[in-house]
Amino acid sequence: MTGKEIELNPVDFITIGTIGPRGQRIFHLQSGQGRQLVSLIIEKEQARALSEAIREMLDDLNRRNPDADDLPPVNLTGVDMDLREPIEPVFRVAQMGLGYDEDHDLVVLVAQELVSTTDVDELSEIEPGVVKLWCKRDQMALLCEHALEVVNSGRADPKQNGRLVYYWS
């Protein structure tokens, strides 16, 4: 079985958002190019890790190339970072990676599908889907800041994470 491969080069927008109430939120990574819209389901911790990885990558790119145009300070005011309708996930993400094309000054975010099966023989025949999203550095800087806002907008005490906490006196 061959997995679906989607490539948006370059994207018009990229964002992370949630659907559902606190404690039951489903995180989505979404991007679009023209009329094509790609939504993926990710975990909260994947959103946090992606934000941190983007920040490290952009800092490293700025250190390695001090002559390049510096990115202006990130300001999310007035930028539409909401999820777009329809939200129809292509797949749930197992892992993500970042790369950089120096010739085109684009960052690529590669997401691979989570494949689940209990049949070991079937697993070797399944090729996970892959989505490649090519983004400008300023788009990634916005995504980095917005993702942290979305992650931190959940429960005040993330340790509760949907669990019932008992207090004994």
MISE-290743 format. One record per residue (C-alpha): residue number from 1; residue in one letter; z, x, y. Coordinates in pm, whole numbers, plus 50000, padded with zeros to 5 digits. Each point is the difference from the previous one (the first is absolute). Layout:
<nodes>
NODE   pos   code      pz      px      py
NODE   NUM      A       Z       X       Y
...
</nodes>
This chain:
<nodes>
NODE   pos   code      pz      px      py
NODE     1      M   50000   50000   50000
NODE     2      T   49899   50145   50338
NODE     3      G   50222   49957   50303
NODE     4      K   49876   49871   50330
NODE     5      E   49929   50262   50267
NODE     6      I   49996   49904   50367
NODE     7      E   49937   50234   50291
NODE     8      L   50025   49911   50369
NODE     9      N   49865   50283   50213
NODE    10      P   50119   49974   50273
NODE    11      V   50242   49709   50020
NODE    12      D   50022   49774   50305
NODE    13      F   50373   49953   49947
NODE    14      I   50278   50085   49757
NODE    15      T   50346   49843   49982
NODE    16      I   50301   49923   49785
NODE    17      G   50166   49660   50003
NODE    18      T   50215   49772   49791
NODE    19      I   49994   49647   49872
NODE    20      G   50316   49814   49907
NODE    21      P   50363   49983   50110
NODE    22      R   50232   50300   50021
NODE    23      G   50100   50115   49656
NODE    24      Q   49685   49853   49848
NODE    25      R   49736   50160   50219
NODE    26      I   49672   50110   49847
NODE    27      F   49857   50304   50178
NODE    28      H   49625   50022   50062
NODE    29      L   49784   50290   50111
NODE    30      Q   49695   49849   50165
NODE    31      S   49687   50139   50157
NODE    32      G   49664   49875   50111
NODE    33      Q   49652   50108   50094
NODE    34      G   49766   49747   50151
NODE    35      R   50033   49684   49792
NODE    36      Q   50153   50179   49700
NODE    37      L   50376   49961   49965
NODE    38      V   50202   50193   49740
NODE    39      S   50363   49909   49923
NODE    40      L   50219   50188   49753
NODE    41      I   50355   49930   49883
NODE    42      I   50239   50292   50045
NODE    43      E   50373   50051   49960
NODE    44      K   50237   50035   50293
NODE    45      E   50076   50360   49904
NODE    46      Q   49628   50077   49980
NODE    47      A   49966   49877   50359
NODE    48      R   50288   50227   50107
NODE    49      A   49862   50299   49809
NODE    50      L   49651   49943   50140
NODE    51      S   50138   49997   50354
NODE    52      E   50184   50327   49942
NODE    53      A   49694   50162   49839
NODE    54      I   49777   49895   50290
NODE    55      R   50244   50144   50252
NODE    56      E   50017   50331   49811
NODE    57      M   49622   50018   49969
NODE    58      L   49933   49926   50368
NODE    59      D   50266   50254   50107
NODE    60      D   49842   50259   49770
NODE    61      L   49650   49928   50133
NODE    62      N   50125   50042   50358
NODE    63      R   50170   50332   49912
NODE    64      R   49694   50137   49820
NODE    65      N   49759   49900   50274
NODE    66      P   50172   50034   50337
NODE    67      D   49664   49982   50183
NODE    68      A   49929   49648   49869
NODE    69      D   50063   49702   50220
NODE    70      D   50364   49902   49977
NODE    71      L   50068   49644   49902
NODE    72      P   50153   49796   50280
NODE    73      P   50353   49871   49938
NODE    74      V   49997   49706   49761
NODE    75      N   50048   49667   50175
NODE    76      L   49973   49688   49786
NODE    77      T   50018   49767   50300
NODE    78      G   49687   49789   50017
NODE    79      V   49860   50131   49669
NODE    80      D   49932   49732   49738
NODE    81      M   50175   50132   49689
NODE    82      D   50029   49658   49832
NODE    83      L   49851   49930   49659
NODE    84      R   49667   49818   50016
NODE    85      E   49911   49691   49797
NODE    86      P   49909   49953   49724
NODE    87      I   50254   50223   49828
NODE    88      E   49854   50036   49651
NODE    89      P   50126   50324   49842
NODE    90      V   49747   50204   49808
NODE    91      F   50280   50157   49792
NODE    92      R   50357   50135   49998
NODE    93      V   50016   50369   50092
NODE    94      A   50140   50256   49755
NODE    95      Q   49954   50307   50217
NODE    96      M   49852   50110   50330
NODE    97      G   49877   50325   50140
NODE    98      L   49881   50134   50334
NODE    99      G   49718   50239   50079
NODE   100      Y   49824   50130   50310
NODE   101      D   49631   50051   50078
NODE   102      E   49995   50267   50269
NODE   103      D   49627   49961   50071
NODE   104      H   50038   49632   50091
NODE   105      D   50365   50015   50114
NODE   106      L   50092   49714   49765
NODE   107      V   50301   49947   49777
NODE   108      V   49935   49837   49664
NODE   109      L   50262   49789   49829
NODE   110      V   49930   49960   49629
NODE   111      A   50181   49725   49809
NODE   112      Q   49988   49971   49621
NODE   113      E   50063   49679   49808
NODE   114      L   50308   49949   49787
NODE   115      V   49881   49935   49646
NODE   116      S   50248   49842   49763
NODE   117      T   49955   49942   49631
NODE   118      T   50211   50049   49691
NODE   119      D   49703   50103   49784
NODE   120      V   49968   50381   50012
NODE   121      D   49641   49990   49868
NODE   122      E   49899   49750   50266
NODE   123      L   50163   50213   50273
NODE   124      S   49766   50293   49928
NODE   125      E   49698   49771   50050
NODE   126      I   50116   49850   50329
NODE   127      E   49883   50170   50317
NODE   128      P   50217   49899   50297
NODE   129      G   49844   49868   50319
NODE   130      V   49986   50230   50301
NODE   131      V   49983   49922   50371
NODE   132      K   49910   50268   50257
NODE   133      L   50073   49924   50365
NODE   134      W   49862   50243   50258
NODE   135      C   50197   49985   50327
NODE   136      K   50018   50171   50336
NODE   137      R   50315   50202   50067
NODE   138      D   50114   49757   50271
NODE   139      Q   49969   49709   49754
NODE   140      M   50218   50190   49754
NODE   141      A   50255   50078   50271
NODE   142      L   50023   49628   50080
NODE   143      L   50030   49916   49629
NODE   144      C   50279   50256   49963
NODE   145      E   50213   49846   50276
NODE   146      H   49922   49640   49907
NODE   147      A   50081   50056   49631
NODE   148      L   50345   50131   50093
NODE   149      E   50061   49695   50218
NODE   150      V   49899   49767   49716
NODE   151      V   50215   50182   49744
NODE   152      N   50302   50004   50232
NODE   153      S   49966   49632   50094
NODE   154      G   50141   49890   49664
NODE   155      R   50363   49953   49908
NODE   156      A   50263   50165   50216
NODE   157      D   50147   50155   49682
NODE   158      P   49711   50106   49772
NODE   159      K   50251   50096   49727
NODE   160      Q   50048   49629   49931
NODE   161      N   49631   49967   49907
NODE   162      G   50035   49650   49863
NODE   163      R   50317   50072   49804
NODE   164      L   50319   49800   50011
NODE   165      V   50282   50219   50127
NODE   166      Y   50356   49926   49890
NODE   167      Y   50299   50104   50208
NODE   168      W   50342   50012   49840
NODE   169      S   50320   50007   50196
</nodes>
